[in-house]
Structures are given as structure tokens and as C-alpha cells.
Amino acid sequence: MIRLSCHGAAKQVTGSCHLIETEQAHVLVDCGLFQGGHELAEENAQDFGFDPARIDVLLLTHAHLDHCGRIPLLVKRGFRGRILCTAPTRELARLVLVDAAGLQEEDARRAARHMRHRDEPPPQPLYTLADAFHSLDFFDSAAAYGEPIDVAAGVRATFCNAGHILGSASILLELRDGDDRRTVYFSGDIGNPGRPLLDDPQPPPVPPDYVVMETTYGDRDHRPWAASVDELIAAIATTHARGGNVIIPTFALERAQEVLYTLSLGMDQGRLPRHLTTFLDSPMAISATEIFTRYPDALRHSFAQRLQSNDPFALPGLHMTRDAADSMAINTIRGGAVIMAGSGMASGGRVRHHLRHNLSNAAASVIFVGYAAEGTLARLIIDGARHVRLFDEDIQVRAQIHTINGFSAHAGQSELLAWLARCGKPRKVFLVHGDDDRGMRVFSEQLQQRGVPWQIPGMGEPILLR
């Protein structure tokens, strides 16, 4: 018996967590955090839907929070197996998990202060910094792209470059259970091909029997990269000319580095001032940028060469602000600066302070260059909210709002279909990591037209791979 069940990203985008069970082994692929509204935050604290103590190995596709963010909780609840991933993912996951734990502790302290006069127990963080550091002890030797690894009894895994973020992988599982033989290819998050920093996504080394596939943008394509770069440079130049600040809610992994690269292109083209005042106001993004420079072999060859000759991460007017006091000082600047800060969905972090000081300024611009989940502040602003609540204040939205989706690290519909075509003719494709009423449904119609068998698993639904 070989069984698949999805315990996250099932009929929703976040919380990726997929379990393969055989008579000999229990293998988990990803263990991510649900992100979005309050209901999803509560879902993070619920049972996993399986016993963490029975998991032999966790295979991590990449270091985004919605793929690794519940690992400390998994360990806290009894997991004692190995965690395998690529070397860059291991470094980036350390950043992400420690940062997430710190934010949760801070949020719990803030909520406790607000509840101090109520007769109820104070809220507790999902996990603490101590939990996060403890979970890092379970990360084992790094996986290399294209090299099969025996990870559990009857289970061999091969990591393939997913082209999504630094170190990201799709994972082929070769499963043996008695006389049963199956291959399952977990896409992880599939990268948007043709971007300058990373190589394009790789196909599996052999055509798999089954594919577990993300569908984040299964309903649409992105704007071309060149057009998106042009739009971002133009939006920054226009805002700078009218004397406003540019606020860019920025994901620390990949997006921050791509925006820095775009700024350097704008300067090289003479469209942006060479000494444009720019702040990378995110300790995690700063550290992630340093990690990028340590793994040239994981980057597109042309970009790795540029790092050596004309480093796009070393802009003349760039200030990297780690200290909170330096971050606060940025808000004394009334115009002429580009401020990149996390979080990308504006659901927490320093960017909320910068939005508080700039959203009501008609000369300013807010530029979103990534996915915004339902229920997040980013989604509210993108959807046209004229007023938002920030730090118990009602803030009027008067700044210019730009949404540039060509920077997405996810493949669009056409690229997803092309990626799947390179997987041969699987017996069935399981669609995950997408909006049930948009991405998944539209993409399933595309598969139907092509005669590809598909299924959209429910949360925890057991599926026998016959």
C-alpha cells in the first residue's frame, strides 16, 4: 500500500504539507505555515492530521514560510526524524524560522499587554525562539541537485532545481513497498522561467507515475519579465520626480534581490539616479542577500558572473538597515527614497510602519511585486481599500498603488502547462497550492481539454496510489 494525503495547501494556497505512507516508511514533503486571515492563524495550531512522531524523514522543497514555517511545531509535537534539503535552503530556512519565532513571541507579548485587564489566559506563540533553534538540529546533510538519496526504507529521493528561489527543489520519490513500485514528483513551487537570477525549472530525471503540482497562478499568465522591469523603473522614476517615497513590501527571499537587480538596471540605463537613496530595511533580506553571494553555482551563470564584475547588490545609494533605531529613522524622510521592507504581504514586519507614514501621502507610491493572500493588508490595499487600520489608527490611502505581477517567482499558466508536459504522461496529476475557485479550477479545465487525469485532494483525504 502506498498512500498520499495532503495536510496543507489542499484547496488553498498556503501551508504546504504532503504525506507519503508505505508499510515501511512515512515521508513528509514540506511542513508550511498557513498564511492569511485570523482563521488560518488558528488552523496552524490545530493537529497536523498525522502523528509527527511517526514521520521518518521530512523533505523540504524550499525555505518560504508557507513550506517550512511549522517545522518547529512538528518537532515540538514529537518529530525526531531527519530533515533533508539543499544547502542554500538549509541556510535560508534558519533565517526564516528564527525570524518567524521572534515575530510570534513579539505578537504574543503585544496581545498579552492588550489583554492584561481581562480574566483569561494570555495568548501563547505557536512556537518560541528556543523551539526554532531546536528544530534546526534535525537538519541533516544537504541534498545536491540530480543525485538520488536513500531517505527511508524503500524510498529514494532526487532533488531537481525548481527555479523558484535560491536552493528550491522539486522532488522525485521512487517508492518501493513489497511488489509495488511507484514514482511521485512533488513540484514544490515552480519557478517563472527566463528570470535573470536563477536557472529555469528542471524536469524530473524519469517520467513519474504521479505528479503533485502547485497551481498558484493556474488561471493566468504573468506579464513578461522585461515589461515588468520597465514598469517598476518607470513607477520609481515618476514617484521620485514628484518628490515622494516609494514603499515596496518585499519578500526577503528572491524578491528583494530581484528588485535590487532591477534598480541597478535602471541606473545603468540612466533612468534612475545613480545615487538614488535606497533602503533595504529587513535584517532577513540583508542576510539572504549575503547568502546569495555564497552560492554562485546555484545561480544562473550570467548572473553569477555579474556578481563578480558589477555587483547589483552594491548600489551606491543603498543603506542596509538591521537595527530597529535605523529603521525608525527612515520615517523622517519625506520624499526621494526607495524603501524595501518586509513583509511582502504587509501582514507584519517593518513595512507596516513605513506604510503608516506614507500611505496618506499623495506624492508617495506603494508598489506590490508579489503574491498577496486573501485577508492580508497587502490584499486590502491592492483591492482598492480607501482606509486601512494600522497600529490602531485609521489611515487614509492616498498614495499611488502599483501592482506588478511579472516579478512573481511562480510560473504562470502557460509555464505550468509546459512544465507538466516535460513530465511525460502521468497516471494522475494532483492539484494543490492554489485557490480552489480560481487557480485550481481553471487549471483543471486546461488539463481536462488535454486529456490529463487530475484530482483536487481535500484536506487529509487519503489517496491510494494504485
N, C-alpha and C positions, 0 to 999 in steps of 0.2 A: 504494500500500500504506500503510495506517495500522495501526499495531500498538501494543498496550498490553502492558506487563509490570509486575508488582509485585515490588519488591525489598525489601520490608519490610511489616509488618502483613498479611502473607499467611498466613492460618490462625493468626494470633496478634494480640495487641493492639498491641504497640509497634513502633517502627522504621519508621513510615510513609515510603514511598518508591516513587513510581509514575512510570514512564517511558512517554512517548508518542513514537513514532518515525514519521516520514514520510520520503519520498525527499529532502525538503528540510531537515528540522529534527529536532532531538532536544530534547524538553522534559521536564524533571523536575518533578514536583509533590511537594514535601517531601523532606527528607533527614534522617530522625529516628534517634534512638538507640534501640537495643534495651534494654529495662529489665526487671529481674527477677533471676534467678539467675546463677550464675557462667557457665553455658553461654551465656547471652545476651550477657554481657560479652565473651566470646571471639568471638561472632558479629560484634560491632561492628568488630573488627579485620580481618575477612575481606574479600575483594574485594567490590565493590559488585554485581558481576554485569553491569557495563557499564563502558565506558571513560569516566571523568569528563571527559577532555579533549574528548570529542565532544559534550558537553552544551552547547547554545546558551544556554539560559535555565533558571533554577530559579525556580519559582513557589512561594512559601511561604504555606501557609494560615494558620498562627498560630505563636506563639512557645513552645509547650510543647516540652520536651526531646525527646519521642518523635516530634516532627515536624521539629525543626531541629537536633538535637544532633550530627549527623555532618557538618554543613556545613563546619567547619574541616578535617575529614579529607578531604572531597571536594575542597577547594581544595588541600590538601597533596598530593593524588594527581593533580592536573593540571587541575581545573576552572578555566576562565578566562572563563566567560560572565557574564551578569547575574543578579542575584537580585532578584526583584520581590515586594513585599508591601505591606500598608497601612502608613501612618506609625506608628501605635501598635505594630504588630508589629515594625517595624524597631527601635524603641527597646527593646521588651521582649526581643527576640532578642539584642540586645547584652548585656543583663543576664544572660540565661540562658547564653549561650555563654562569656562570660568567667568566670562562676561555675563552670560545668562544667569548664572547663580548669584553673582553680585547684584544684578538688577532685581532678581526675585527677593533677595534679602532686603534690599532698599525699599521695594514696594511694600513688603510686609511690615517694615518699620513705619512707613508713612501711613499705612492703613491702621496700624495699631494706635498711632497718635490720634487719628480721627475718631477712633472708637473708644478712647480711654474713659469716657464717661458712660459707656454702655455696659450693661450687665450681660456680656457674652465673651467667650474666649477670643483673644486676638488672633488674627489670621497667621498662618504659617507658610513659609515659602515652600514651593514644590520640592526643592532641594537646596542645600546650602553650599557655600564655597568648599567646605570640607567634603561634602558628598561629591562635588565635581572633581576635586583633586583625587579623591579615592578612585573614582571611575577611570581615571587616566592610567591607573596601574594595570588595567586589564587590556590595554592596547598592546598587541603583540608585534612581531616583526612585520615590516612593511611589505606590501604586495607590489610587484612590478607588472607593468602592462604586458599582456601576452604570455605570461609564464604561469602554467597551471599549478595549483597548490592543493594538496590533500588537506581539507579543513576539518573533516569529521568522518566517521565510519561510513564508507560508501558515498562520500561527497567530495567532488573535486571542483574548485572554483578557478575561473580565469577572469582577471580584471582587464577590461578594454577601455581605452580612452573615450570618455563621453563628450569631451569638448565643451563642458558646461561651465565649470570653474576650475581653477588650478587643482590638479590631482583627482578630478572627478572621474568616475568609472561607471560603465555598465558591467554587469557581472553575469557570466555564463556558469550555470551549475550543471555538472554532469552527475546524475543521481543513479545509484545502484541499490536496489532493495530486493534481495533474493534474485529471482529471474527477471525482475522489472528493470528496465533501463529508460531513463528519461533525461532530456536536456531542457532547461528552462533559462531563458535570457531575461534578466531584470534590467530594464533600461536605465534605472535611476532617472536623473533629469538629462534630457538630450539637448546638447548644445546647439546654438544657432550657427550654422557653418559660415565660413567666409569672414569671420572676425579676425582682427589683426593679432590678438594676443595669444590665442590658443589654436591648436590643430583642430580639424574637423572631427566629428564623432566617427568612431571606428565600427565596422560591422563585427559580428561575432566570428570566432575562428571556424566554427562549423554551423550550418543551419540548425536552429533549435527546434524542438518539438513544440514548445510553448513560449510565448513572449508575454511578460508583464510590463506594460508600456504606459508611460506618462502621457497625458493629454491636456496639459495646461493651456495650450493655445491650439487645441484641436479644431476650433471653429474659425480660425482666421490666420492670415499671414501677417508678418511684420513689414514695416517699411524697410526698404533696402538700407544697409549699413551706411553707405555714402550719403544718402539723403538725410538720414538721422543725424549724422555728424554735422552736416551743413546746417540743419535746423537748430541744433544745440549751439553751435558757434554763433549763428545769427541772433538767437534769443539772448545770449550773453552780451553780444556786442550792442544790441539795441538797448538793453537794460543799463549797460554801462554808460551809454551816450546820454540817457535821460537822468543819470545820477542815482540810480537805485542799486540796492544789493540784489544779488542772485542767491537764492537758497536752493540747494539741491539735496533733498533727502536721499541718502546714499547707502546702499548695501556695502558693507566693508569688504566683502569678498567678490572680486572681479569688477563690480560696477565702479567702485572708487578708482580702480586702476585704469579702467577704460575711459572714465571722464578725464582723468589726468592726461592720458594719451591724447584725447580729443583737444584739450586745451593747448597742448604742445603743438598739435597740427594747426590750430587757429593762429598761434603765434608765428609758426613757420610761414604761414600763408599771408601774414601781415593783416589779418582780420581782427586780431585781438592784440592789445598792448603787450609788448614783450615782458613788462614788469607788472602785469595785472596782479593786484593783491588777491591772493587765493589762500583759503584756509582749509586744510584737511583736519577737521575738528572731530576726530574719532580715534581714540587710542587703538581700537581694534583694527581699523583700516590702516593706520600707520604701521602697525606690526605686520599686518597681512601684506602690505606693500614691500616690507623688508623681506618677508618670506618668499615673495615672487622672485626677488633677485637671487635667491639661493638655489632655485631650481630651473636653470636655463634649459635643461633637457626636457622639461615638461611644458615649455612654451613653443609657440610657432618659431621656426628657425630665424625668419627675418626679423621678428621682434626681439629675440634673444640677441641678435647681432646689434640691433639698435640700442639695446641697454648698455652695450659696451662702448658705443661710439657717441651717442647723443641721447643720454638718458631722459626719457619723457617724464620720469618721476622726480626730476630735479629742476622744476620750473624756477626761474629767477625770483618771482614774487611769491613763492609758496612758503606758507608757515604751517608747520605740523604741530598741533596743539594737543598735548597729552594732559596737562594739568587743568583742573576744573577752573582755577582762577583765570588762566589764559583764555579759556572758553568763554567765561563770563565777560571778559574784557572786549571780546569781539562785538558784543551788542552795543558798544559805544560808537561803533562805526555806522554812520547813517547812509552811506552810499559808496559805490565804486568797488565793492568787494564781491568775490565769489566764495560762498560758504558751503562746503560739503560736510554733512554731518549725518550720523545715524540716529534713528533707524530709518531704513529705506521706506517703510510703510508709515513712518511717523507715529508708531504705536508706543514709543518710548525713546529714551536717549536724549542727547543734547539738541537734536534738531528741533524739538518741541519748544525749547527756549528761543531759538532763532526765529521760528515761526511766530511766536508770541510777539516778538519785537518788529517783525517785518510784514506780516500778513495784512495789516491795516494800512500799509504804505502803498499808494497807487503807483509810485515810481519803481517799486520792487517787483521782482519776479520769483515765482516758485516753479521749479522745473522738476517734474517727476520722470525718472528714466527707468522705472522698474515696475514690477507687478505690485498691485495694491489689493489685498484681500478684503472681502466684504467685512464691514464693521470697524475697519481701521480709520484713523484720522485722514490718512492719505486718500482713501476711497471717498470719504465725505467731501473733501476739497475737490477732487477730480470730478465728482458727480455734480458739482456746482453749488455747494453749500455757501450761503452768504454770511453766515455766522457760525463759529465753532467755539467749543468750550476748551480752554487751556488754562490749567492751574487755577481753576475755579473762577476764571474770568470769561466773559463773553467777548470774543474777538471778531471784529468785522473783517470779512475777506475783501480787500480792495486791490491787492497785488494782482499782477498778471499771472495766470496759471497756464503752464505748458505741460502737455503730456507727450513724451517722445518714446514710442514703443519699440523702435528699431534697436535699442540698446539691450533688449531682453536677452538673457543668457539661455532662454529656452527656444527650441526650434518652433517655427510656425507650422501651420497645417501642411503646406507643401513639403517642407523639410521632414516632417514626421512621416508622411507617406513614403518619401524617398528612402528614409532610414529603414522603415519596415520592409520595403521592397528588397533591401540588401540582406534581410534575414531569411530569405528563401520563402518557403511556403509552410508556415507553422500550422499545426493542427488547430490551434485556437490562440487568439490574442486577448489578454485580459486588460481592460482599460481602467487605469487608476489615475490619481493625481490630477483631477480636473473637475470643473463644475459639472454636476450631474445634468443640469438643464441647459448647458451650453457646450463646453468643450467636448465632453464625453459623447453626448448625444449626436452632435454634428459629425464628429469623427467616426462614430459607429455607422452613420449613414454612408460615409465615404467607403468604409470597409465593406458594407453590405453591397454597394454598387460594384465592388471589385471581387466579390465572391470570397472574401476573407472571413472565416468564422470568428466571432467575437463574443465576449461576455463582459458585463459590468458587475464585478463582485460586490456584494453587500458587506457591511462591517462584520468581520468574524465569520463570514459564511464559509463552511468547509467545502472544498472543491477537490474531488478525486481526479488525479491526472492519470486517466486510464490508458 
